[in-house]
Amino acid sequence: MKKQLILEDGTVFIGEGFGSDTHTIGEVVFNTGMTGYQEVLSDPSYCGQIVTLTYPLVGNYGINRDDFEAITPAIQGFIVKEAASYPSNWRSEKTLHEYFKIKNISGIVGIDTRKLTRIIRQYGTLKGAICSIDDNVESVLEKLRATKLRQDQVKQVSTKTAYPSPGRGKRVVLVDFGMKHGILRELNKRDCDVIVVPYNTSAIEILNLSPDGVMLSNGPGDPKDVPEAIDIIKELLGKIPLFGICLGHQLFALACGANTEKMKFGHRGSNHPVKDLKTGKVALTSQNHGYTVEDSSIENTRLEVTHIALNDGTIEGLLHKDFPAFTVQYHPEASPGPEDANGLFEQFLQMIESEEQEGAYKCQNVQI
Ligand SMILES: NC(=O)CC[C@H](N)C(=O)O
């Protein structure tokens, strides 16, 4: 079935449909990774977004049972240049088309994704619709422009109930704002005894689980749409070691009095260079974000900028000057992408260890 991709600036692309035939509207964003499409399409941070990949060949190694970042994908649609009909890999169980059909997600193939990316880079992130070739462009455009994108994505993708992911090491409460399972895998790999909790779990409930440290996960949407999470982090700060990733980093910054702003087209890919300002070392990182911590807002806080993006100088890492807490805008768990920054999980565990030795952050005064 032929489909069209209509952008809010009026551009129309014609392509072939794959997956579900449902019409879909979302924010169109591009990812520059050359591999890792399965992790991208299942990353909950893309909730509400239609993703295009700049790399032209997609689906070559199929879809397997192991590489999901979440079991239920939250993306709104997928735009590719070429989707492999005959994947070749021993782990492959389905084609992209079969998977999208089962999950009822709309895809479009045969699109000039480089042209599309140039439009997004020039215009900024914009709304788009994937619909049937028979739909009237003017009426789709009218609907598209009138559509207000949802603001409750974190609520949509966060777990509804807490669950354990056991280990024999440090006890970590992982707050799920739309967690990529890669984060949980990295913690479990280091033998952490993890309890994953919903995004709106109160600070008291978290502390009553007697964690040694708290992780703030990645997640979709604008951090300012989750004020309850900002309040929870404010309460946790200084009581327990904290480590935040991506949305967790942005929420932490807001909780510490800094500000966040929307970027023109964001950072999404697995090849973003980030500089550690202390060591001068550069790591290649996996990224997926459309918001950033505003540079000038750091001045009046107790935060120190530890990392910056080499492509545009935006903030990529923060450290609290008074309390054991640090966060990064990029993804040390990779999935997909380079593992240069993987050591941050060790850094988190070392931070917990040294706080324990000092005996400073044993949760005193917590009411049960
Ligand atoms: N991966 C993430 O956690 C993304 C954070 C936030 N939703 C953004 O787009 O900036």
PDBQT file of the ligand as one rigid body, heavy atoms in Angstrom, charges set to zero:
ROOT
HETATM    1  N1  LIG A 401      16.672   9.758  26.232  1.00  0.00    +0.000 N 
HETATM    2  C1  LIG A 401      16.137  10.613  27.083  1.00  0.00    +0.000 C 
HETATM    3  O1  LIG A 401      16.057  10.392  28.269  1.00  0.00    +0.000 OA
HETATM    4  C2  LIG A 401      15.550  11.844  26.464  1.00  0.00    +0.000 C 
HETATM    5  C3  LIG A 401      15.253  12.965  27.436  1.00  0.00    +0.000 C 
HETATM    6  C4  LIG A 401      14.227  13.951  26.916  1.00  0.00    +0.000 C 
HETATM    7  N2  LIG A 401      13.013  13.302  26.614  1.00  0.00    +0.000 N 
HETATM    8  C5  LIG A 401      14.766  14.681  25.691  1.00  0.00    +0.000 C 
HETATM    9  O2  LIG A 401      14.328  14.434  24.591  1.00  0.00    +0.000 OA
HETATM   10  O3  LIG A 401      15.655  15.489  25.817  1.00  0.00    +0.000 OA
ENDROOT
TORSDOF 0
